[in-house]
Amino acid sequence: MNSLDINYKPSPALNDLSKTPEAQALWEYLCSSESLIRMETATYLRKPALEPFSPHLRNKFEFFRSESTDKSSFDRYKQLAGSMTRQIMEELGYEHEKNSVNILTGNVFKTASRYKKPE
C-alpha cells in the first residue's frame, strides 16, 4: 500500500493547531503506508482506527506523552489525530460507524471512532 497524498482540511476549531510543524508531521505520519495498514487492519477487526497507534505516537511525538505535555495540549492533539483519521478513512472509502468506542490498549486514547466499508 502506498502512502496517501491528500491535504488535510481542518475544522475551524483545529485550524490554528493544524498549521504547526508538529501537526504537519502528524498528518504525514498518519498518511504513511504503515499507518494506513494499521488503520485498515483495526477497522477490519471492528476496532477503532486509532486503537493500534498509542505506542507509536508516544515514541514518535513528544505531545502524545501525557507525562511531559500539559493536559490541554495533549487533548487538542488527540482531537487533531481523530479528525485527521476521519479524513483519511473517508478518503480510503470507509464511512463513520460509531463514536466513542472504548479502546482497550495503550495510554493515549480512551475512546475513538470506528469505521466500516459502506454496504
N, CA, C and O atoms as a Tinker XYZ file with bonds, in Angstrom:
   476  protein
     1  N      0.850000   -1.180000    0.000000    73     2
     2  CA     0.000000    0.000000    0.000000    64     1     3
     3  C      0.892000    1.239000    0.000000    63     2     4     5
     4  O      1.885000    1.301000    0.725000    81     3
     5  N      0.532000    2.207000   -0.809000    73     3     6
     6  CA     1.276000    3.464000   -0.877000    64     5     7
     7  C      0.768000    4.436000    0.170000    63     6     8     9
     8  O     -0.328000    4.282000    0.709000    81     7
     9  N      1.586000    5.439000    0.448000    73     7    10
    10  CA     1.125000    6.480000    1.354000    64     9    11
    11  C      0.052000    7.300000    0.650000    63    10    12    13
    12  O     -0.063000    7.271000   -0.576000    81    11
    13  N     -0.718000    8.020000    1.425000    73    11    14
    14  CA    -1.822000    8.817000    0.906000    64    13    15
    15  C     -1.337000   10.243000    0.682000    63    14    16    17
    16  O     -0.685000   10.824000    1.549000    81    15
    17  N     -1.652000   10.805000   -0.476000    73    15    18
    18  CA    -1.208000   12.153000   -0.793000    64    17    19
    19  C     -2.419000   13.065000   -0.943000    63    18    20    21
    20  O     -2.848000   13.380000   -2.053000    81    19
    21  N     -2.960000   13.482000    0.201000    73    19    22
    22  CA    -4.084000   14.411000    0.212000    64    21    23
    23  C     -3.764000   15.522000    1.203000    63    22    24    25
    24  O     -2.874000   15.378000    2.041000    81    23
    25  N     -4.486000   16.619000    1.104000    73    23    26
    26  CA    -4.305000   17.734000    2.025000    64    25    27
    27  C     -5.335000   17.652000    3.138000    63    26    28    29
    28  O     -6.508000   17.369000    2.895000    81    27
    29  N     -4.890000   17.900000    4.347000    73    27    30
    30  CA    -5.791000   17.907000    5.498000    64    29    31
    31  C     -6.619000   19.177000    5.480000    63    30    32    33
    32  O     -6.093000   20.272000    5.280000    81    31
    33  N     -7.907000   19.025000    5.688000    73    31    34
    34  CA    -8.829000   20.162000    5.756000    64    33    35
    35  C     -9.400000   20.211000    7.173000    63    34    36    37
    36  O    -10.376000   19.521000    7.468000    81    35
    37  N     -8.807000   21.011000    8.046000    73    35    38
    38  CA    -9.237000   21.034000    9.450000    64    37    39
    39  C    -10.565000   21.741000    9.649000    63    38    40    41
    40  O    -10.966000   22.585000    8.847000    81    39
    41  N    -11.227000   21.387000   10.713000    73    39    42
    42  CA   -12.400000   22.139000   11.137000    64    41    43
    43  C    -11.904000   23.489000   11.657000    63    42    44    45
    44  O    -10.728000   23.618000   11.997000    81    43
    45  N    -12.775000   24.492000   11.724000    73    43    46
    46  CA   -12.337000   25.805000   12.240000    64    45    47
    47  C    -11.703000   25.716000   13.634000    63    46    48    49
    48  O    -10.775000   26.465000   13.940000    81    47
    49  N    -12.193000   24.816000   14.466000    73    47    50
    50  CA   -11.662000   24.687000   15.823000    64    49    51
    51  C    -10.221000   24.176000   15.846000    63    50    52    53
    52  O     -9.486000   24.435000   16.799000    81    51
    53  N     -9.822000   23.463000   14.818000    73    51    54
    54  CA    -8.470000   22.883000   14.769000    64    53    55
    55  C     -7.562000   23.587000   13.760000    63    54    56    57
    56  O     -6.420000   23.174000   13.561000    81    55
    57  N     -8.058000   24.635000   13.131000    73    55    58
    58  CA    -7.324000   25.294000   12.058000    64    57    59
    59  C     -5.945000   25.791000   12.498000    63    58    60    61
    60  O     -4.949000   25.501000   11.835000    81    59
    61  N     -5.872000   26.530000   13.601000    73    59    62
    62  CA    -4.580000   27.075000   14.047000    64    61    63
    63  C     -3.605000   25.958000   14.407000    63    62    64    65
    64  O     -2.440000   25.995000   14.011000    81    63
    65  N     -4.078000   24.976000   15.149000    73    63    66
    66  CA    -3.215000   23.866000   15.554000    64    65    67
    67  C     -2.710000   23.096000   14.334000    63    66    68    69
    68  O     -1.563000   22.649000   14.315000    81    67
    69  N     -3.548000   22.939000   13.328000    73    67    70
    70  CA    -3.172000   22.144000   12.151000    64    69    71
    71  C     -2.043000   22.767000   11.345000    63    70    72    73
    72  O     -1.430000   22.088000   10.521000    81    71
    73  N     -1.757000   24.035000   11.565000    73    71    74
    74  CA    -0.699000   24.726000   10.813000    64    73    75
    75  C      0.678000   24.608000   11.461000    63    74    76    77
    76  O      1.672000   25.064000   10.895000    81    75
    77  N      0.739000   24.004000   12.634000    73    75    78
    78  CA     2.023000   23.879000   13.325000    64    77    79
    79  C      2.869000   22.791000   12.672000    63    78    80    81
    80  O      2.325000   21.868000   12.066000    81    79
    81  N      4.185000   22.889000   12.787000    73    79    82
    82  CA     5.047000   21.827000   12.239000    64    81    83
    83  C      4.752000   20.456000   12.849000    63    82    84    85
    84  O      4.857000   19.436000   12.168000    81    83
    85  N      4.384000   20.434000   14.127000    73    83    86
    86  CA     4.063000   19.169000   14.795000    64    85    87
    87  C      2.833000   18.516000   14.159000    63    86    88    89
    88  O      2.812000   17.307000   13.926000    81    87
    89  N      1.816000   19.324000   13.884000    73    87    90
    90  CA     0.598000   18.798000   13.268000    64    89    91
    91  C      0.872000   18.314000   11.849000    63    90    92    93
    92  O      0.329000   17.297000   11.418000    81    91
    93  N      1.700000   19.031000   11.140000    73    91    94
    94  CA     2.036000   18.615000    9.782000    64    93    95
    95  C      2.807000   17.293000    9.793000    63    94    96    97
    96  O      2.612000   16.447000    8.920000    81    95
    97  N      3.676000   17.124000   10.778000    73    95    98
    98  CA     4.401000   15.854000   10.919000    64    97    99
    99  C      3.441000   14.722000   11.283000    63    98   100   101
   100  O      3.586000   13.600000   10.798000    81    99
   101  N      2.465000   15.017000   12.134000    73    99   102
   102  CA     1.456000   14.016000   12.494000    64   101   103
   103  C      0.659000   13.605000   11.261000    63   102   104   105
   104  O      0.419000   12.415000   11.056000    81   103
   105  N      0.249000   14.553000   10.445000    73   103   106
   106  CA    -0.502000   14.260000    9.225000    64   105   107
   107  C      0.320000   13.369000    8.290000    63   106   108   109
   108  O     -0.184000   12.386000    7.746000    81   107
   109  N      1.559000   13.719000    8.118000    73   107   110
   110  CA     2.445000   12.929000    7.251000    64   109   111
   111  C      2.561000   11.494000    7.780000    63   110   112   113
   112  O      2.507000   10.532000    7.014000    81   111
   113  N      2.721000   11.370000    9.090000    73   111   114
   114  CA     2.839000   10.039000    9.697000    64   113   115
   115  C      1.548000    9.231000    9.509000    63   114   116   117
   116  O      1.598000    8.058000    9.140000    81   115
   117  N      0.394000    9.858000    9.762000    73   115   118
   118  CA    -0.870000    9.139000    9.640000    64   117   119
   119  C     -1.178000    8.751000    8.196000    63   118   120   121
   120  O     -1.899000    7.782000    7.957000    81   119
   121  N     -0.645000    9.490000    7.243000    73   119   122
   122  CA    -0.854000    9.180000    5.822000    64   121   123
   123  C      0.166000    8.185000    5.270000    63   122   124   125
   124  O      0.090000    7.808000    4.100000    81   123
   125  N      1.118000    7.757000    6.100000    73   123   126
   126  CA     2.148000    6.820000    5.632000    64   125   127
   127  C      1.528000    5.448000    5.377000    63   126   128   129
   128  O      0.495000    5.108000    5.953000    81   127
   129  N      2.155000    4.680000    4.524000    73   127   130
   130  CA     1.632000    3.349000    4.200000    64   129   131
   131  C      1.535000    2.475000    5.447000    63   130   132   133
   132  O      0.588000    1.703000    5.594000    81   131
   133  N      2.505000    2.594000    6.338000    73   131   134
   134  CA     2.498000    1.821000    7.587000    64   133   135
   135  C      1.261000    2.150000    8.424000    63   134   136   137
   136  O      0.613000    1.251000    8.960000    81   135
   137  N      0.939000    3.428000    8.535000    73   135   138
   138  CA    -0.221000    3.850000    9.323000    64   137   139
   139  C     -1.523000    3.432000    8.660000    63   138   140   141
   140  O     -2.462000    3.025000    9.344000    81   139
   141  N     -1.592000    3.526000    7.347000    73   139   142
   142  CA    -2.803000    3.132000    6.628000    64   141   143
   143  C     -3.098000    1.656000    6.843000    63   142   144   145
   144  O     -4.254000    1.267000    7.013000    81   143
   145  N     -2.063000    0.841000    6.836000    73   143   146
   146  CA    -2.238000   -0.595000    7.088000    64   145   147
   147  C     -2.784000   -0.823000    8.499000    63   146   148   149
   148  O     -3.674000   -1.648000    8.698000    81   147
   149  N     -2.249000   -0.092000    9.471000    73   147   150
   150  CA    -2.745000   -0.223000   10.852000    64   149   151
   151  C     -4.221000    0.154000   10.942000    63   150   152   153
   152  O     -5.014000   -0.558000   11.558000    81   151
   153  N     -4.583000    1.278000   10.324000    73   151   154
   154  CA    -5.976000    1.744000   10.380000    64   153   155
   155  C     -6.924000    0.741000    9.731000    63   154   156   157
   156  O     -7.976000    0.420000   10.282000    81   155
   157  N     -6.543000    0.252000    8.562000    73   155   158
   158  CA    -7.426000   -0.674000    7.853000    64   157   159
   159  C     -7.517000   -2.024000    8.567000    63   158   160   161
   160  O     -8.581000   -2.644000    8.586000    81   159
   161  N     -6.426000   -2.476000    9.147000    73   159   162
   162  CA    -6.458000   -3.739000    9.893000    64   161   163
   163  C     -7.338000   -3.608000   11.126000    63   162   164   165
   164  O     -8.150000   -4.491000   11.403000    81   163
   165  N     -7.187000   -2.517000   11.870000    73   163   166
   166  CA    -8.031000   -2.291000   13.048000    64   165   167
   167  C     -9.499000   -2.250000   12.643000    63   166   168   169
   168  O    -10.354000   -2.830000   13.313000    81   167
   169  N     -9.784000   -1.563000   11.549000    73   167   170
   170  CA   -11.161000   -1.451000   11.064000    64   169   171
   171  C    -11.699000   -2.814000   10.656000    63   170   172   173
   172  O    -12.846000   -3.140000   10.963000    81   171
   173  N    -10.897000   -3.611000    9.973000    73   171   174
   174  CA   -11.298000   -4.964000    9.582000    64   173   175
   175  C    -11.656000   -5.792000   10.821000    63   174   176   177
   176  O    -12.576000   -6.610000   10.789000    81   175
   177  N    -10.923000   -5.569000   11.904000    73   175   178
   178  CA   -11.162000   -6.295000   13.152000    64   177   179
   179  C    -12.248000   -5.642000   14.011000    63   178   180   181
   180  O    -12.455000   -6.020000   15.164000    81   179
   181  N    -12.944000   -4.645000   13.423000    73   179   182
   182  CA   -14.042000   -3.912000   14.079000    64   181   183
   183  C    -13.582000   -3.168000   15.322000    63   182   184   185
   184  O    -14.295000   -3.094000   16.323000    81   183
   185  N    -12.389000   -2.625000   15.238000    73   183   186
   186  CA   -11.808000   -1.802000   16.298000    64   185   187
   187  C    -11.720000   -0.365000   15.793000    63   186   188   189
   188  O    -11.769000   -0.140000   14.584000    81   187
   189  N    -11.593000    0.608000   16.687000    73   187   190
   190  CA   -11.360000    1.980000   16.239000    64   189   191
   191  C    -10.052000    2.074000   15.448000    63   190   192   193
   192  O     -9.065000    1.416000   15.777000    81   191
   193  N    -10.061000    2.890000   14.416000    73   191   194
   194  CA    -8.885000    3.006000   13.547000    64   193   195
   195  C     -7.644000    3.483000   14.305000    63   194   196   197
   196  O     -6.525000    3.152000   13.914000    81   195
   197  N     -7.821000    4.250000   15.376000    73   195   198
   198  CA    -6.676000    4.750000   16.140000    64   197   199
   199  C     -6.189000    3.792000   17.226000    63   198   200   201
   200  O     -5.170000    4.055000   17.865000    81   199
   201  N     -6.896000    2.696000   17.443000    73   199   202
   202  CA    -6.536000    1.803000   18.553000    64   201   203
   203  C     -5.083000    1.323000   18.520000    63   202   204   205
   204  O     -4.453000    1.299000   19.577000    81   203
   205  N     -4.519000    0.945000   17.388000    73   203   206
   206  CA    -3.144000    0.421000   17.418000    64   205   207
   207  C     -2.050000    1.488000   17.515000    63   206   208   209
   208  O     -0.870000    1.140000   17.490000    81   207
   209  N     -2.393000    2.746000   17.624000    73   207   210
   210  CA    -1.397000    3.806000   17.488000    64   209   211
   211  C     -0.731000    4.298000   18.773000    63   210   212   213
   212  O      0.322000    4.930000   18.691000    81   211
   213  N     -1.278000    4.045000   19.923000    73   211   214
   214  CA    -0.726000    4.647000   21.153000    64   213   215
   215  C      0.782000    4.497000   21.301000    63   214   216   217
   216  O      1.460000    5.507000   21.483000    81   215
   217  N      1.347000    3.288000   21.231000    73   215   218
   218  CA     2.803000    3.196000   21.441000    64   217   219
   219  C      3.602000    3.911000   20.346000    63   218   220   221
   220  O      4.661000    4.475000   20.618000    81   219
   221  N      3.107000    3.887000   19.138000    73   219   222
   222  CA     3.825000    4.527000   18.033000    64   221   223
   223  C      3.791000    6.047000   18.153000    63   222   224   225
   224  O      4.795000    6.719000   17.916000    81   223
   225  N      2.638000    6.580000   18.522000    73   223   226
   226  CA     2.525000    8.028000   18.683000    64   225   227
   227  C      3.360000    8.523000   19.856000    63   226   228   229
   228  O      3.986000    9.580000   19.778000    81   227
   229  N      3.368000    7.761000   20.937000    73   227   230
   230  CA     4.173000    8.147000   22.101000    64   229   231
   231  C      5.670000    8.136000   21.772000    63   230   232   233
   232  O      6.415000    9.004000   22.228000    81   231
   233  N      6.100000    7.166000   20.990000    73   231   234
   234  CA     7.514000    7.087000   20.621000    64   233   235
   235  C      7.924000    8.183000   19.653000    63   234   236   237
   236  O      9.047000    8.682000   19.717000    81   235
   237  N      7.036000    8.556000   18.770000    73   235   238
   238  CA     7.376000    9.473000   17.691000    64   237   239
   239  C      7.143000   10.945000   18.044000    63   238   240   241
   240  O      7.871000   11.813000   17.561000    81   239
   241  N      6.145000   11.237000   18.875000    73   239   242
   242  CA     5.746000   12.621000   19.137000    64   241   243
   243  C      5.713000   12.928000   20.638000    63   242   244   245
   244  O      5.024000   12.259000   21.408000    81   243
   245  N      6.449000   13.920000   21.023000    73   243   246
   246  CA     6.505000   14.366000   22.425000    64   245   247
   247  C      5.118000   14.745000   22.951000    63   246   248   249
   248  O      4.797000   14.471000   24.107000    81   247
   249  N      4.300000   15.371000   22.108000    73   247   250
   250  CA     2.995000   15.863000   22.558000    64   249   251
   251  C      1.991000   14.749000   22.838000    63   250   252   253
   252  O      0.892000   15.028000   23.317000    81   251
   253  N      2.337000   13.499000   22.553000    73   251   254
   254  CA     1.481000   12.375000   22.916000    64   253   255
   255  C      1.974000   11.668000   24.179000    63   254   256   257
   256  O      1.525000   10.564000   24.488000    81   255
   257  N      2.877000   12.289000   24.896000    73   255   258
   258  CA     3.335000   11.756000   26.187000    64   257   259
   259  C      2.688000   12.596000   27.275000    63   258   260   261
   260  O      3.147000   13.701000   27.565000    81   259
   261  N      1.641000   12.087000   27.869000    73   259   262
   262  CA     0.863000   12.854000   28.840000    64   261   263
   263  C      1.711000   13.327000   30.012000    63   262   264   265
   264  O      1.418000   14.359000   30.616000    81   263
   265  N      2.753000   12.585000   30.334000    73   263   266
   266  CA     3.589000   12.962000   31.476000    64   265   267
   267  C      4.493000   14.164000   31.166000    63   266   268   269
   268  O      5.021000   14.784000   32.089000    81   267
   269  N      4.679000   14.498000   29.896000    73   267   270
   270  CA     5.561000   15.616000   29.551000    64   269   271
   271  C      4.848000   16.727000   28.782000    63   270   272   273
   272  O      5.495000   17.649000   28.285000    81   271
   273  N      3.529000   16.646000   28.681000    73   271   274
   274  CA     2.747000   17.640000   27.954000    64   273   275
   275  C      1.601000   18.099000   28.835000    63   274   276   277
   276  O      1.013000   17.298000   29.561000    81   275
   277  N      1.277000   19.404000   28.775000    73   275   278
   278  CA     0.134000   19.855000   29.571000    64   277   279
   279  C     -1.147000   19.234000   29.015000    63   278   280   281
   280  O     -1.241000   18.938000   27.824000    81   279
   281  N     -2.120000   19.044000   29.886000    73   279   282
   282  CA    -3.334000   18.303000   29.533000    64   281   283
   283  C     -4.082000   18.925000   28.366000    63   282   284   285
   284  O     -4.584000   18.193000   27.513000    81   283
   285  N     -4.176000   20.239000   28.298000    73   283   286
   286  CA    -4.939000   20.853000   27.210000    64   285   287
   287  C     -4.273000   20.602000   25.852000    63   286   288   289
   288  O     -4.969000   20.351000   24.868000    81   287
   289  N     -2.947000   20.664000   25.782000    73   287   290
   290  CA    -2.250000   20.377000   24.524000    64   289   291
   291  C     -2.399000   18.906000   24.157000    63   290   292   293
   292  O     -2.646000   18.566000   23.000000    81   291
   293  N     -2.250000   18.050000   25.141000    73   291   294
   294  CA    -2.412000   16.608000   24.934000    64   293   295
   295  C     -3.795000   16.311000   24.347000    63   294   296   297
   296  O     -3.917000   15.567000   23.373000    81   295
   297  N     -4.832000   16.900000   24.949000    73   295   298
   298  CA    -6.200000   16.676000   24.483000    64   297   299
   299  C     -6.426000   17.242000   23.089000    63   298   300   301
   300  O     -7.115000   16.617000   22.283000    81   299
   301  N     -5.868000   18.402000   22.785000    73   299   302
   302  CA    -6.035000   19.006000   21.454000    64   301   303
   303  C     -5.371000   18.147000   20.374000    63   302   304   305
   304  O     -5.929000   17.975000   19.290000    81   303
   305  N     -4.200000   17.616000   20.661000    73   303   306
   306  CA    -3.543000   16.763000   19.671000    64   305   307
   307  C     -4.290000   15.449000   19.476000    63   306   308   309
   308  O     -4.292000   14.896000   18.377000    81   307
   309  N     -4.922000   14.947000   20.527000    73   307   310
   310  CA    -5.749000   13.750000   20.363000    64   309   311
   311  C     -6.947000   14.062000   19.468000    63   310   312   313
   312  O     -7.301000   13.257000   18.607000    81   311
   313  N     -7.570000   15.216000   19.663000    73   311   314
   314  CA    -8.682000   15.623000   18.797000    64   313   315
   315  C     -8.214000   15.768000   17.352000    63   314   316   317
   316  O     -8.906000   15.359000   16.419000    81   315
   317  N     -7.042000   16.350000   17.182000    73   315   318
   318  CA    -6.488000   16.523000   15.845000    64   317   319
   319  C     -6.251000   15.167000   15.181000    63   318   320   321
   320  O     -6.577000   14.984000   14.008000    81   319
   321  N     -5.691000   14.228000   15.920000    73   319   322
   322  CA    -5.454000   12.889000   15.368000    64   321   323
   323  C     -6.768000   12.229000   14.959000    63   322   324   325
   324  O     -6.834000   11.567000   13.924000    81   323
   325  N     -7.801000   12.404000   15.757000    73   323   326
   326  CA    -9.111000   11.849000   15.412000    64   325   327
   327  C     -9.687000   12.473000   14.155000    63   326   328   329
   328  O    -10.223000   11.775000   13.295000    81   327
   329  N     -9.575000   13.780000   14.051000    73   327   330
   330  CA   -10.060000   14.488000   12.867000    64   329   331
   331  C     -9.296000   14.066000   11.617000    63   330   332   333
   332  O     -9.887000   13.848000   10.560000    81   331
   333  N     -7.999000   13.955000   11.749000    73   331   334
   334  CA    -7.171000   13.528000   10.620000    64   333   335
   335  C     -7.514000   12.106000   10.197000    63   334   336   337
   336  O     -7.610000   11.805000    9.007000    81   335
   337  N     -7.695000   11.245000   11.175000    73   335   338
   338  CA    -8.031000    9.850000   10.890000    64   337   339
   339  C     -9.351000    9.746000   10.151000    63   338   340   341
   340  O     -9.491000    8.945000    9.227000    81   339
   341  N    -10.310000   10.548000   10.553000    73   339   342
   342  CA   -11.614000   10.519000    9.866000    64   341   343
   343  C    -11.456000   10.870000    8.383000    63   342   344   345
   344  O    -12.021000   10.203000    7.517000    81   343
   345  N    -10.686000   11.917000    8.101000    73   343   346
   346  CA   -10.495000   12.299000    6.695000    64   345   347
   347  C     -9.762000   11.211000    5.911000    63   346   348   349
   348  O    -10.093000   10.936000    4.758000    81   347
   349  N     -8.788000   10.610000    6.533000    73   347   350
   350  CA    -8.043000    9.538000    5.873000    64   349   351
   351  C     -8.958000    8.352000    5.582000    63   350   352   353
   352  O     -8.963000    7.826000    4.469000    81   351
   353  N     -9.724000    7.935000    6.573000    73   351   354
   354  CA   -10.595000    6.779000    6.392000    64   353   355
   355  C    -11.656000    7.053000    5.320000    63   354   356   357
   356  O    -11.973000    6.170000    4.522000    81   355
   357  N    -12.199000    8.259000    5.301000    73   355   358
   358  CA   -13.176000    8.602000    4.264000    64   357   359
   359  C    -12.521000    8.587000    2.881000    63   358   360   361
   360  O    -13.136000    8.150000    1.909000    81   359
   361  N    -11.295000    9.056000    2.794000    73   359   362
   362  CA   -10.573000    9.031000    1.520000    64   361   363
   363  C    -10.340000    7.593000    1.054000    63   362   364   365
   364  O    -10.304000    7.326000   -0.147000    81   363
   365  N    -10.184000    6.681000    1.993000    73   363   366
   366  CA    -9.972000    5.265000    1.668000    64   365   367
   367  C    -11.283000    4.531000    1.362000    63   366   368   369
   368  O    -11.280000    3.337000    1.065000    81   367
   369  N    -12.391000    5.255000    1.437000    73   367   370
   370  CA   -13.677000    4.648000    1.094000    64   369   371
   371  C    -14.467000    4.098000    2.267000    63   370   372   373
   372  O    -15.439000    3.370000    2.064000    81   371
   373  N    -14.074000    4.429000    3.495000    73   371   374
   374  CA   -14.801000    3.976000    4.680000    64   373   375
   375  C    -15.774000    5.057000    5.108000    63   374   376   377
   376  O    -15.624000    6.223000    4.746000    81   375
   377  N    -16.771000    4.659000    5.881000    73   375   378
   378  CA   -17.687000    5.629000    6.459000    64   377   379
   379  C    -17.671000    5.491000    7.976000    63   378   380   381
   380  O    -17.385000    4.426000    8.524000    81   379
   381  N    -17.984000    6.586000    8.627000    73   379   382
   382  CA   -18.020000    6.601000   10.087000    64   381   383
   383  C    -19.145000    5.689000   10.551000    63   382   384   385
   384  O    -20.269000    5.768000   10.055000    81   383
   385  N    -18.829000    4.822000   11.508000    73   383   386
   386  CA   -19.843000    3.900000   12.023000    64   385   387
   387  C    -20.291000    4.280000   13.430000    63   386   388   389
   388  O    -21.489000    4.302000   13.713000    81   387
   389  N    -19.334000    4.582000   14.322000    73   387   390
   390  CA   -19.713000    4.814000   15.714000    64   389   391
   391  C    -18.665000    5.678000   16.409000    63   390   392   393
   392  O    -17.464000    5.490000   16.217000    81   391
   393  N    -19.137000    6.629000   17.222000    73   391   394
   394  CA   -18.276000    7.464000   18.073000    64   393   395
   395  C    -17.990000    6.768000   19.395000    63   394   396   397
   396  O    -18.701000    5.848000   19.797000    81   395
   397  N    -16.963000    7.211000   20.044000    73   395   398
   398  CA   -16.682000    6.852000   21.444000    64   397   399
   399  C    -16.640000    5.350000   21.717000    63   398   400   401
   400  O    -17.202000    4.874000   22.703000    81   399
   401  N    -15.981000    4.621000   20.848000    73   399   402
   402  CA   -15.778000    3.187000   21.079000    64   401   403
   403  C    -14.588000    3.047000   22.022000    63   402   404   405
   404  O    -13.533000    3.632000   21.777000    81   403
   405  N    -14.743000    2.289000   23.079000    73   403   406
   406  CA   -13.668000    2.131000   24.054000    64   405   407
   407  C    -12.439000    1.491000   23.427000    63   406   408   409
   408  O    -12.533000    0.553000   22.636000    81   407
   409  N    -11.283000    2.027000   23.804000    73   407   410
   410  CA   -10.005000    1.469000   23.373000    64   409   411
   411  C     -9.422000    0.723000   24.563000    63   410   412   413
   412  O     -9.283000    1.280000   25.652000    81   411
   413  N     -9.087000   -0.523000   24.347000    73   411   414
   414  CA    -8.670000   -1.388000   25.448000    64   413   415
   415  C     -7.172000   -1.366000   25.714000    63   414   416   417
   416  O     -6.735000   -1.714000   26.811000    81   415
   417  N     -6.385000   -0.964000   24.732000    73   415   418
   418  CA    -4.933000   -0.987000   24.891000    64   417   419
   419  C     -4.350000    0.400000   24.671000    63   418   420   421
   420  O     -4.965000    1.248000   24.024000    81   419
   421  N     -3.174000    0.623000   25.207000    73   419   422
   422  CA    -2.495000    1.900000   25.016000    64   421   423
   423  C     -2.879000    2.905000   26.075000    63   422   424   425
   424  O     -3.803000    2.690000   26.859000    81   423
   425  N     -2.152000    4.009000   26.084000    73   423   426
   426  CA    -2.412000    5.017000   27.100000    64   425   427
   427  C     -2.502000    6.429000   26.515000    63   426   428   429
   428  O     -2.260000    7.412000   27.215000    81   427
   429  N     -2.847000    6.524000   25.242000    73   427   430
   430  CA    -3.095000    7.835000   24.649000    64   429   431
   431  C     -4.597000    8.063000   24.528000    63   430   432   433
   432  O     -5.111000    9.061000   25.033000    81   431
   433  N     -5.297000    7.164000   23.873000    73   431   434
   434  CA    -6.732000    7.318000   23.629000    64   433   435
   435  C     -7.534000    6.409000   24.548000    63   434   436   437
   436  O     -7.149000    5.266000   24.795000    81   435
   437  N     -8.658000    6.927000   25.057000    73   435   438
   438  CA    -9.582000    6.102000   25.830000    64   437   439
   439  C    -10.725000    5.635000   24.941000    63   438   440   441
   440  O    -11.213000    4.513000   25.080000    81   439
   441  N    -11.148000    6.504000   24.026000    73   439   442
   442  CA   -12.174000    6.164000   23.054000    64   441   443
   443  C    -11.768000    6.746000   21.698000    63   442   444   445
   444  O    -10.962000    7.673000   21.618000    81   443
   445  N    -12.340000    6.186000   20.646000    73   443   446
   446  CA   -12.108000    6.700000   19.294000    64   445   447
   447  C    -13.240000    6.200000   18.404000    63   446   448   449
   448  O    -14.045000    5.362000   18.809000    81   447
   449  N    -13.283000    6.723000   17.202000    73   447   450
   450  CA   -14.324000    6.344000   16.242000    64   449   451
   451  C    -13.974000    5.053000   15.519000    63   450   452   453
   452  O    -12.811000    4.725000   15.289000    81   451
   453  N    -15.037000    4.340000   15.174000    73   451   454
   454  CA   -14.898000    3.113000   14.394000    64   453   455
   455  C    -15.507000    3.375000   13.015000    63   454   456   457
   456  O    -16.478000    4.120000   12.880000    81   455
   457  N    -14.927000    2.760000   12.015000    73   455   458
   458  CA   -15.353000    2.951000   10.627000    64   457   459
   459  C    -15.749000    1.615000   10.015000    63   458   460   461
   460  O    -15.456000    0.551000   10.561000    81   459
   461  N    -16.420000    1.693000    8.872000    73   459   462
   462  CA   -16.799000    0.465000    8.153000    64   461   463
   463  C    -16.851000    0.778000    6.667000    63   462   464   465
   464  O    -16.950000    1.937000    6.263000    81   463
   465  N    -16.783000   -0.273000    5.861000    73   463   466
   466  CA   -16.980000   -0.139000    4.418000    64   465   467
   467  C    -18.484000    0.009000    4.183000    63   466   468   469
   468  O    -19.277000   -0.694000    4.809000    81   467
   469  N    -18.878000    0.904000    3.298000    73   467   470
   470  CA   -20.321000    1.025000    3.006000    64   469   471
   471  C    -20.875000   -0.276000    2.436000    63   470   472   473
   472  O    -20.183000   -1.005000    1.726000    81   471
   473  N    -22.108000   -0.546000    2.753000    73   471   474
   474  CA   -22.735000   -1.798000    2.283000    64   473   475
   475  C    -23.251000   -1.651000    0.882000    63   474   476
   476  O    -23.807000   -2.599000    0.326000    81   475
